[in-house]
Every structure is written in structure tokens, then in C-alpha cells.
Amino acid sequence: MQKPADLPRFGTSTDATRIRRLRYLNDTIIGIEEIWLDAHAGQVPDGALSD
């Protein structure tokens, strides 16, 4: 996806991959994680991530 304008500048591409995950502790959500990877770093295929 295209990088939102409110993100800090990183990488050299105007596009990025966004990863969002819920983080759990003893079946209780304790945090939300969001990671942005510059598109020039490559793509993360669906199903390639796990906890």
C-alpha cells in the first residue's frame, strides 16, 4: 500500500507493507503491534507470518 503522509520518512519507496497484530498474554489482549516495511525491502507473502 502507499505510505500514509503522517508516517515518519523511511526507506526509498513510496509504498510499504503494513503488518498489524494483536499481542496476547494468557488469552488477554495486551497490545496492538504495527510494523511498516519499505517496499524496496521486498514483500511478505500472505501466511508467511506466525506468532
Helices and strands as residue ranges (DSSP letters): E 16-25, E 28-38, G 39-41
